[in-house]
Amino acid sequence: CLDAAIPVYGVYDFLDHSGLNHNVALRGFLEDKIMDHSAEQNPELWLQASPVVRIRPDAPPLFVIHGSHDVMTSP
């Protein structure tokens, strides 16, 4: 049972629905090292891997720490 989480950095929407993350390095890393398919080939897989789809009223609390010098994502 998870009571809380403290992510030190992160990307929470792998498909970038907000349009705020313009760093293509992360997408390339995910395609090359993590995901079996590109986001274009299997958007549902990428959506289900995105933490943002797990947000719900009964989800554990998160304390997100994110700096301004992250090289993989926008602040």
Backbone as a printed PyTorch tensor [residue, N CA C, xyz], in Angstrom:
tensor([[[  0.8440,  -1.1800,   0.0000],
         [  0.0000,   0.0000,   0.0000],
         [  0.8860,   1.2390,   0.0000]],

        [[  0.6580,   2.1350,  -0.9120],
         [  1.4270,   3.3660,  -1.0160],
         [  0.7080,   4.4710,  -0.2530]],

        [[  1.4150,   5.1020,   0.6940],
         [  0.8090,   6.1660,   1.4970],
         [  1.0850,   7.5480,   0.9340]],

        [[  2.2250,   7.7200,   0.2670],
         [  2.6000,   9.0120,  -0.3150],
         [  3.8060,   8.7900,  -1.2220]],

        [[  4.1150,   9.7920,  -2.0430],
         [  5.2850,   9.7200,  -2.9250],
         [  5.9290,  11.0940,  -3.0170]],

        [[  7.2560,  11.0850,  -3.1730],
         [  7.9970,  12.3310,  -3.3440],
         [  8.9010,  12.1770,  -4.5640]],

        [[  8.3760,  12.4440,  -5.7640],
         [  9.2350,  12.3990,  -6.9500],
         [ 10.1720,  13.6050,  -6.9630]],

        [[ 11.4420,  13.3660,  -7.2320],
         [ 12.4350,  14.4350,  -7.1990],
         [ 12.4470,  15.2220,  -8.5030]],

        [[ 12.0690,  14.6330,  -9.5720],
         [ 11.8820,  15.3050, -10.8480],
         [ 10.9780,  14.3940, -11.6440]],

        [[ 10.5480,  14.8260, -12.7690],
         [  9.7840,  13.8870, -13.5560],
         [  8.9270,  14.5120, -14.6260]],

        [[  8.4950,  13.6570, -15.4860],
         [  7.5200,  14.0010, -16.5100],
         [  6.3110,  13.1430, -16.2020]],

        [[  5.1750,  13.7470, -16.1370],
         [  3.9890,  13.0430, -15.6870],
         [  2.9830,  12.8150, -16.8060]],

        [[  3.2020,  13.4450, -17.9350],
         [  2.3260,  13.2930, -19.1000],
         [  3.2110,  12.9960, -20.3030]],

        [[  3.4440,  11.7120, -20.5860],
         [  4.3670,  11.3190, -21.6460],
         [  3.9160,  11.7900, -23.0260]],

        [[  2.6250,  12.0150, -23.2110],
         [  2.1200,  12.4860, -24.5070],
         [  2.0570,  14.0040, -24.5870]],

        [[  2.3990,  14.7000, -23.5070],
         [  2.4720,  16.1620, -23.4580],
         [  1.1820,  16.8340, -23.9380]],

        [[  0.0730,  16.4600, -23.3260],
         [ -1.2150,  17.0560, -23.6870],
         [ -1.2560,  18.5560, -23.4520]],

        [[ -0.4760,  19.0520, -22.5060],
         [ -0.4740,  20.4860, -22.1960],
         [  0.3340,  21.2960, -23.1960]],

        [[  1.2380,  20.6420, -23.9300],
         [  2.0880,  21.3550, -24.8770],
         [  3.1910,  22.1550, -24.2110]],

        [[  3.4800,  21.8770, -22.9350],
         [  4.4820,  22.6470, -22.1990],
         [  5.8840,  22.0770, -22.2860]],

        [[  6.0160,  20.7880, -22.5730],
         [  7.3330,  20.1600, -22.6220],
         [  7.8030,  20.0890, -24.0670]],

        [[  8.7000,  20.9680, -24.4120],
         [  9.1850,  21.0310, -25.7990],
         [ 10.5110,  20.3070, -25.9790]],

        [[ 10.9550,  19.5890, -24.9690],
         [ 12.2330,  18.8960, -25.0320],
         [ 12.0440,  17.5310, -25.6910]],

        [[ 12.5690,  17.3710, -26.8790],
         [ 12.4220,  16.1110, -27.6090],
         [ 13.4050,  15.0480, -27.1170]],

        [[ 14.3950,  15.4430, -26.3120],
         [ 15.3610,  14.4650, -25.7910],
         [ 14.6670,  13.4190, -24.9380]],

        [[ 13.7030,  13.8260, -24.1390],
         [ 13.0020,  12.8720, -23.2940],
         [ 12.2280,  11.8750, -24.1360]],

        [[ 11.5200,  12.3610, -25.1360],
         [ 10.7440,  11.4480, -25.9890],
         [ 11.6910,  10.4540, -26.6740]],

        [[ 12.8060,  10.9110, -27.1550],
         [ 13.7760,  10.0200, -27.7750],
         [ 14.3060,   8.9910, -26.8030]],

        [[ 14.5880,   9.4080, -25.5690],
         [ 15.0560,   8.4850, -24.5420],
         [ 13.9980,   7.4340, -24.2480]],

        [[ 12.7500,   7.8720, -24.0590],
         [ 11.6720,   6.9260, -23.7640],
         [ 11.4810,   5.9350, -24.9090]],

        [[ 11.5040,   6.4290, -26.1450],
         [ 11.3260,   5.5430, -27.2970],
         [ 12.4670,   4.5430, -27.4080]],

        [[ 13.6810,   4.9920, -27.1290],
         [ 14.8640,   4.1460, -27.3070],
         [ 15.0830,   3.1680, -26.1510]],

        [[ 14.8290,   3.6020, -24.9250],
         [ 15.2090,   2.8130, -23.7510],
         [ 14.0480,   2.2230, -22.9490]],

        [[ 12.8600,   2.8050, -23.0260],
         [ 11.7890,   2.4170, -22.1040],
         [ 10.6050,   1.7600, -22.8040]],

        [[ 10.0510,   2.4150, -23.7850],
         [  8.8140,   1.9620, -24.4110],
         [  9.1170,   1.0260, -25.5860]],

        [[  8.2050,   0.1160, -25.8670],
         [  8.3780,  -0.8200, -26.9770],
         [  8.0270,  -0.2030, -28.3330]],

        [[  7.2590,   0.8890, -28.3190],
         [  6.7990,   1.5320, -29.5440],
         [  6.9050,   3.0450, -29.3910]],

        [[  6.9290,   3.7490, -30.5000],
         [  6.9010,   5.2070, -30.4360],
         [  5.5080,   5.6610, -30.0150]],

        [[  5.3890,   6.9000, -29.6110],
         [  4.0880,   7.4530, -29.2270],
         [  3.1340,   7.4680, -30.4120]],

        [[  3.6570,   7.6450, -31.5960],
         [  2.8180,   7.6390, -32.7920],
         [  2.3140,   6.2280, -33.1110]],

        [[  3.1560,   5.2340, -32.8630],
         [  2.7670,   3.8510, -33.1380],
         [  1.7540,   3.3110, -32.1350]],

        [[  1.8840,   3.7050, -30.8830],
         [  1.0010,   3.1680, -29.8450],
         [  0.7190,   4.2340, -28.7820]],

        [[ -0.1090,   5.2260, -29.1050],
         [ -0.3920,   6.2930, -28.1370],
         [ -1.0750,   5.7840, -26.8680]],

        [[ -1.8770,   4.7310, -26.9530],
         [ -2.5530,   4.2000, -25.7650],
         [ -1.5410,   3.6540, -24.7610]],

        [[ -0.4920,   2.9940, -25.2350],
         [  0.5680,   2.4960, -24.3620],
         [  1.2350,   3.6540, -23.6250]],

        [[  1.5330,   4.7190, -24.3470],
         [  2.1690,   5.8960, -23.7530],
         [  1.2320,   6.5780, -22.7610]],

        [[ -0.0300,   6.6300, -23.0790],
         [ -1.0050,   7.2290, -22.1690],
         [ -1.0610,   6.4300, -20.8690]],

        [[ -1.1490,   5.1120, -20.9640],
         [ -1.2350,   4.2720, -19.7720],
         [  0.0500,   4.2990, -18.9410]],

        [[  1.1830,   4.6300, -19.5500],
         [  2.4470,   4.7370, -18.8220],
         [  2.6080,   6.1010, -18.1510]],

        [[  1.7540,   7.0400, -18.4740],
         [  1.8420,   8.3920, -17.9340],
         [  1.2280,   8.4730, -16.5440]],

        [[  1.9830,   8.9440, -15.5650],
         [  1.4280,   9.0780, -14.2150],
         [  0.1850,   9.9630, -14.1530]],

        [[  0.0400,  10.9020, -15.0550],
         [ -1.0960,  11.8260, -15.0090],
         [ -2.4370,  11.1070, -15.1100]],

        [[ -2.4830,   9.9350, -15.7300],
         [ -3.7560,   9.2150, -15.8410],
         [ -4.1210,   8.4960, -14.5390]],

        [[ -3.2260,   8.5130, -13.5750],
         [ -3.4950,   7.8780, -12.2830],
         [ -4.0710,   8.8590, -11.2600]],

        [[ -4.2300,  10.1130, -11.6420],
         [ -4.7730,  11.1170, -10.7250],
         [ -6.2530,  10.8430, -10.4990]],

        [[ -6.6020,  10.7500,  -9.2340],
         [ -7.9980,  10.5340,  -8.8460],
         [ -8.1480,  10.9770,  -7.3940]],

        [[ -9.3440,  11.1980,  -6.9430],
         [ -9.5300,  11.7210,  -5.5830],
         [ -8.9320,  10.8590,  -4.4790]],

        [[ -8.8910,   9.5550,  -4.6430],
         [ -8.3690,   8.6950,  -3.5840],
         [ -6.8970,   8.3120,  -3.7700]],

        [[ -6.2050,   8.9510,  -4.7200],
         [ -4.7860,   8.6680,  -4.9370],
         [ -3.9580,   9.1950,  -3.7620]],

        [[ -2.8110,   8.5690,  -3.4680],
         [ -1.9520,   9.0530,  -2.3850],
         [ -1.4260,  10.4580,  -2.7060]],

        [[ -1.1150,  11.2390,  -1.6940],
         [ -0.5830,  12.5790,  -1.9350],
         [  0.8250,  12.5200,  -2.5360]],

        [[  1.1570,  13.5240,  -3.3400],
         [  2.4850,  13.6750,  -3.9320],
         [  3.0780,  15.0010,  -3.5060]],

        [[  4.3530,  15.0070,  -3.2320],
         [  5.1030,  16.2340,  -3.0110],
         [  6.1420,  16.2600,  -4.1250]],

        [[  5.9240,  17.0740,  -5.1420],
         [  6.7720,  17.0790,  -6.3320],
         [  7.8870,  18.1090,  -6.1630]],

        [[  9.1210,  17.6670,  -6.3700],
         [ 10.2890,  18.5440,  -6.3440],
         [ 10.8190,  18.6300,  -7.7690]],

        [[ 10.8940,  19.8470,  -8.3010],
         [ 11.3580,  20.0200,  -9.6750],
         [ 12.1420,  21.3160,  -9.7630]],

        [[ 13.3830,  21.2250, -10.2040],
         [ 14.2400,  22.4110, -10.3200],
         [ 14.1410,  23.0650, -11.6790]],

        [[ 14.8730,  24.1130, -11.8560],
         [ 14.8300,  24.8700, -13.1070],
         [ 15.9550,  24.4950, -14.0720]],

        [[ 16.8030,  23.5440, -13.7030],
         [ 17.9410,  23.1680, -14.5560],
         [ 17.8460,  21.7280, -15.0440]],

        [[ 16.6640,  21.1730, -15.0950],
         [ 16.4670,  19.8080, -15.5690],
         [ 16.7260,  19.7640, -17.0680]],

        [[ 17.5640,  18.8370, -17.5140],
         [ 17.9090,  18.7640, -18.9290],
         [ 16.9570,  17.8740, -19.7310]],

        [[ 16.0770,  17.1370, -19.0610],
         [ 15.1820,  16.2240, -19.7560],
         [ 13.7630,  16.7620, -19.9400]],

        [[ 13.3900,  17.7690, -19.1910],
         [ 12.0280,  18.2740, -19.2820],
         [ 11.9730,  19.7530, -18.9430]],

        [[ 10.9040,  20.3840, -19.3110],
         [ 10.7080,  21.7940, -18.9960],
         [ 10.2520,  21.9450, -17.5490]],

        [[ 10.6300,  23.0550, -16.8940],
         [ 10.1900,  23.2680, -15.5060],
         [  8.7030,  23.6060, -15.4340]]])
